[in-house]
Amino acid sequence: MRYKLFGKHTGLRVSELVLGTANFGVAWGGHGANPEEARRIFDTYASAGGNFIDTANGYQDGQSEQFVGDLLTGRRDQFVLSTKFAVKTDANSGILVTGNSRQAMVASVEASLKRLKTDRIDLYWAHVDDGVTPMEEVMRGLDDLARAGKILYAGLSNFPAWRVARAATIAELRGVLPIAGIQVEHSLVQRATEQDLISAAQALGLGVVAYSPLGGGVLTGKYRNQNTENRRDEAWGGAGFQPENTPQRSAIIDTLIAVSNEVGVTPGEIAVAWVASKGSLPIIGPRTLDQLESNLSAANVVLSPEQAARLDKVSAIPRGYPYTVLDDPRIKDLITGGKFDEIDALPCSVA
């Protein structure tokens, strides 16, 4: 496995595939890995060169963090450990320990450190935007945690692009801990992320971690088999699952299968490789060792330009306003004096 620098604001070297551990534990109705299977998954990932672990206080009612803490014993410094705050850990979590407030942040970090059996969290994510806590409070709170040695880096998960940009600006102007990256859903069946979030991250120099690169499993093609056991669309109340419910999604899976046959790998490997080709770090979240080994193989897949173009085309979605104006050839002509096709543009967005 190869390694990448995490964004442009850190010297953090992370593996190209992230191990997601939401399946470490059995508290969510039994859909998960027991301690023995979790260890096999973790050890195999580590043996392949993986070093980036993603968990959260709310995964499996806290069991995921507990499992990860046990698995890190004796090898803590070999991994980049990331976890999250903002959501309930279990049924006992109340109003004061959820959301993005500094109070919730402090309570959550202390509880996570205990479950993880460590003295620091390498990358601490706000799991979801609560829509009410000012970004000034979020940024100051994360900076205080870093100054106290509780966390090293900070990131935002499931935040709108305008709040990500505001957080980055506050950090730059006030000299507090910068946002190192964003975590977003990104796959062939979820490309809305590209419209603003990924372009904002590129312009701001943020690392991008992509969860659900398999669309909750639908991009493996296995859900076309009605006899599939332990169905993800039936587990966790269907959370995170993108169903094959439109003609376009059926066409996407058809194309995935065709490309996978050409390359000689599984459709899931192609789906993960496609996300990686866009510059994101895909999170693989296996429940079994077999699933992990298939996911890991994606690191060796190289799509041809023609194959990538086919996948791009079949999964393309219309861009909303203001891009309905900005992408109009007439507007491009007006703002470039008729020379749009003669201008060599920058390879990515500008801030």
C-alpha positions in Angstrom: 0.0 0.0 0.0 1.2 3.5 -0.8 1.1 6.6 1.4 -0.1 10.1 0.9 0.2 13.4 2.7 -3.1 14.3 4.3 -3.9 17.6 2.7 -1.6 20.6 2.4 -1.7 21.8 6.0 -0.1 18.7 7.6 2.9 16.5 7.2 0.8 13.5 8.2 1.5 10.4 6.1 -1.5 8.1 5.7 -2.2 5.0 3.8 -4.2 5.2 0.6 -7.0 3.1 2.1 -8.6 3.9 5.4 -9.9 1.2 7.7 -13.4 2.1 8.9 -14.5 0.2 12.0 -18.2 0.9 12.2 -18.6 -2.9 11.9 -16.4 -3.6 14.9 -18.9 -4.6 17.5 -22.3 -6.4 17.7 -24.4 -3.8 19.5 -26.3 -2.8 16.4 -28.5 -5.8 16.1 -25.7 -8.2 15.5 -24.6 -6.8 12.2 -20.9 -6.5 12.9 -17.7 -8.3 13.7 -17.0 -10.0 17.1 -13.6 -9.3 18.7 -11.9 -12.3 17.0 -13.0 -11.3 13.5 -12.2 -7.7 14.2 -8.7 -8.6 15.2 -8.2 -10.7 12.0 -9.4 -7.7 9.9 -7.2 -5.2 11.8 -4.1 -7.4 11.6 -4.5 -8.1 7.9 -5.0 -4.4 7.1 -1.9 -3.6 9.1 0.1 -6.3 7.3 -0.9 -4.8 4.0 0.6 -1.5 5.1 -2.5 0.2 6.3 -2.1 2.8 9.0 -5.2 5.0 9.0 -8.0 3.9 11.4 -11.4 5.6 11.5 -13.9 5.1 14.3 -16.5 7.1 16.2 -17.9 7.4 19.7 -21.3 6.3 18.3 -20.3 3.2 16.3 -21.8 0.1 17.9 -22.8 2.0 21.0 -19.1 2.6 21.8 -18.0 -1.0 21.2 -16.0 0.0 18.1 -13.8 2.4 20.1 -13.3 -0.3 22.7 -12.3 -2.9 20.2 -9.9 -0.5 18.5 -8.4 0.4 21.8 -7.7 -3.2 22.5 -6.3 -3.8 19.0 -3.9 -0.8 19.4 -2.3 -2.2 22.5 1.5 -2.4 22.0 1.4 -0.7 18.6 -0.3 2.6 19.1 2.4 4.7 17.3 2.1 2.6 14.2 -1.3 4.1 13.3 -3.1 7.3 12.7 -6.1 7.1 15.0 -9.2 9.1 14.1 -12.5 9.2 15.9 -15.5 11.5 16.1 -17.9 13.4 18.4 -21.4 15.0 18.1 -23.8 12.0 18.0 -25.1 9.8 20.8 -22.8 7.0 22.1 -25.7 5.0 23.4 -29.2 5.3 24.8 -27.8 7.1 27.9 -26.3 10.0 26.0 -28.2 13.2 26.7 -28.6 16.6 25.3 -25.4 18.0 26.8 -23.0 15.4 25.4 -24.3 15.6 21.8 -23.9 18.3 19.1 -20.9 20.4 18.2 -20.7 22.6 21.4 -17.5 22.8 23.4 -19.2 21.1 26.3 -20.2 18.1 24.2 -16.7 18.1 22.6 -14.9 18.0 26.0 -17.2 15.3 27.4 -16.9 13.2 24.3 -13.1 13.4 23.9 -12.5 12.3 27.5 -14.9 9.3 27.1 -13.3 8.3 23.8 -9.8 8.5 25.2 -10.9 6.0 27.9 -12.5 3.6 25.5 -9.5 3.8 23.1 -7.1 3.4 25.9 -4.8 6.2 24.7 -3.6 9.6 25.7 -4.3 11.3 22.4 -6.5 11.2 19.3 -4.5 11.9 16.1 -7.4 13.2 14.1 -10.7 14.3 15.8 -13.7 14.8 13.6 -16.9 16.7 14.3 -19.2 13.9 13.0 -22.1 15.9 11.7 -23.0 19.6 11.6 -25.6 20.4 14.3 -26.7 23.5 12.5 -26.6 25.8 15.6 -23.1 25.9 17.2 -21.1 28.8 15.8 -18.0 27.9 13.9 -16.0 30.2 16.2 -16.9 27.9 19.1 -16.1 24.7 17.2 -12.7 26.0 16.1 -11.8 27.4 19.5 -12.8 24.2 21.2 -10.7 22.1 18.9 -7.8 24.4 19.3 -8.1 24.1 23.1 -8.1 20.3 22.8 -4.9 20.4 20.7 -3.2 22.8 23.1 -4.1 20.4 26.0 -2.5 17.5 24.0 -5.8 15.6 23.7 -5.9 15.8 19.9 -3.3 16.5 17.1 -5.4 17.3 14.1 -9.1 18.2 13.5 -11.6 17.6 10.7 -15.2 18.2 9.7 -17.5 15.4 8.6 -20.9 15.9 7.0 -20.6 19.7 7.0 -21.8 22.0 4.2 -19.1 23.5 2.1 -19.8 27.1 3.3 -19.2 26.1 6.9 -16.0 24.2 6.0 -14.8 27.4 4.2 -15.7 29.5 7.2 -13.9 27.2 9.6 -10.8 27.3 7.4 -10.9 31.1 7.3 -11.4 31.5 11.0 -8.4 29.2 11.7 -6.2 31.2 9.2 -7.1 34.6 10.6 -7.0 33.7 14.3 -4.0 31.4 14.2 -5.9 28.5 15.8 -5.7 24.8 14.9 -6.5 24.5 11.2 -9.0 22.1 9.7 -6.9 19.3 8.2 -9.6 17.6 6.2 -13.2 16.7 5.5 -15.0 13.4 5.6 -17.8 13.0 3.1 -19.9 10.4 1.4 -18.6 9.9 -2.2 -19.3 7.1 -4.6 -20.6 6.4 -8.1 -24.1 6.7 -6.7 -23.4 9.8 -4.5 -21.6 12.4 -6.6 -23.3 15.5 -5.2 -20.3 15.8 -3.0 -18.3 16.9 -6.0 -20.3 20.0 -6.7 -19.0 22.1 -3.8 -17.4 20.0 -1.0 -14.6 18.4 -2.8 -13.9 21.5 -4.9 -13.8 23.5 -1.7 -11.4 21.0 -0.1 -9.1 21.1 -3.1 -9.0 24.9 -3.1 -8.4 25.1 0.6 -5.8 22.3 0.7 -7.8 19.9 2.8 -7.5 16.2 2.8 -10.6 14.3 1.7 -11.7 11.0 3.3 -14.6 9.3 1.5 -17.0 7.0 3.3 -19.4 4.5 1.6 -17.4 4.2 -1.6 -19.5 1.1 -2.3 -22.8 2.9 -1.8 -23.5 0.8 1.3 -22.7 -2.3 -0.7 -25.0 -1.8 -3.7 -22.0 -1.2 -6.0 -20.7 -4.7 -5.3 -23.6 -6.0 -7.4 -24.5 -8.6 -4.8 -27.8 -7.1 -3.9 -29.2 -8.2 -7.2 -29.1 -11.7 -5.6 -32.2 -11.8 -3.5 -30.7 -14.7 -1.4 -27.8 -12.6 -0.1 -27.4 -13.1 3.7 -26.7 -10.4 6.3 -28.1 -7.8 3.9 -26.8 -4.2 4.6 -30.1 -2.8 3.3 -31.8 -4.6 6.1 -29.3 -3.8 8.8 -29.0 -0.6 10.8 -32.4 0.3 9.6 -31.0 0.7 6.1 -28.7 3.6 7.1 -26.0 4.3 4.6 -27.5 2.1 2.0 -28.0 3.4 -1.5 -30.6 1.2 -3.2 -30.7 0.4 -6.9 -33.9 2.3 -7.4 -33.4 4.3 -10.6 -32.6 3.4 -14.2 -29.3 5.4 -13.8 -28.2 3.4 -10.8 -29.0 0.2 -12.7 -26.9 1.5 -15.6 -24.0 2.3 -13.2 -24.0 -1.2 -11.8 -24.2 -2.7 -15.3 -21.2 -0.6 -16.3 -19.3 -1.5 -13.2 -19.8 -5.2 -13.9 -18.7 -4.7 -17.5 -15.5 -2.9 -16.5 -14.8 -5.4 -13.7 -15.0 -8.2 -16.3 -12.5 -6.4 -18.5 -10.0 -5.8 -15.6 -10.6 -9.2 -14.0 -11.6 -8.0 -10.6 -14.8 -7.5 -8.7 -17.2 -4.6 -9.2 -16.6 -3.5 -5.7 -12.8 -3.2 -6.4 -13.6 -1.0 -9.4 -16.0 1.2 -7.3 -13.3 1.8 -4.6 -10.6 2.4 -7.2 -12.8 5.0 -9.0 -13.2 7.0 -5.7 -9.5 6.8 -5.1 -8.8 8.1 -8.7 -10.7 11.3 -7.8 -8.1 12.1 -5.1 -10.0 11.0 -2.0 -8.9 8.4 0.6 -11.7 5.7 0.5 -12.8 4.3 3.8 -13.3 0.5 3.5 -15.5 -0.8 6.3 -15.5 -4.6 6.1 -17.5 -6.9 8.4 -15.5 -10.0 7.5 -12.0 -10.8 6.5 -13.1 -11.9 3.0 -14.6 -8.4 2.5 -11.4 -6.8 3.7 -9.2 -8.8 1.3 -11.5 -7.8 -1.6 -11.4 -4.2 -0.6 -7.6 -4.1 -0.2 -7.2 -5.4 -3.8 -8.7 -2.1 -5.0 -5.3 -0.5 -4.3 -3.8 -2.4 -7.2 -6.5 -1.5 -9.7 -5.7 1.1 -12.4 -8.5 2.2 -14.6 -7.8 3.1 -18.2 -8.8 6.6 -19.3 -11.6 5.1 -21.4 -12.9 3.0 -18.5 -12.8 6.0 -16.1 -14.6 8.1 -18.7 -17.4 5.5 -19.1 -17.9 5.4 -15.3 -17.9 9.2 -15.1 -20.5 9.5 -17.9 -22.9 6.9 -16.6 -22.9 8.3 -13.1 -22.9 12.0 -14.0 -25.6 14.1 -12.3 -26.7 17.6 -13.3 -25.1 20.5 -11.4 -27.5 22.8 -9.7 -27.5 26.6 -9.5 -25.2 28.6 -9.7 -23.6 26.1 -12.1 -26.6 26.1 -14.4 -25.5 29.7 -15.1 -21.7 29.3 -14.8 -21.6 26.2 -17.1 -23.6 27.9 -19.8 -21.4 28.4 -22.9 -23.0 31.8 -23.5 -21.9 32.9 -20.0 -18.4 31.5 -20.5 -18.2 33.4 -23.8 -19.3 36.7 -22.1 -16.8 36.5 -19.2 -13.8 35.6 -21.4 -14.4 38.0 -24.3 -15.0 35.0 -26.6 -11.7 33.3 -25.7 -12.8 30.6 -23.3 -11.4 27.7 -25.4 -8.1 29.5 -25.7 -7.4 29.9 -21.9 -5.3 27.3 -20.1 -7.2 27.0 -16.8 -5.8 25.9 -13.4 -6.2 22.2 -12.7 -8.5 22.7 -9.7 -10.7 25.4 -8.1 -9.2 28.5 -6.6 -10.1 30.0 -3.3 
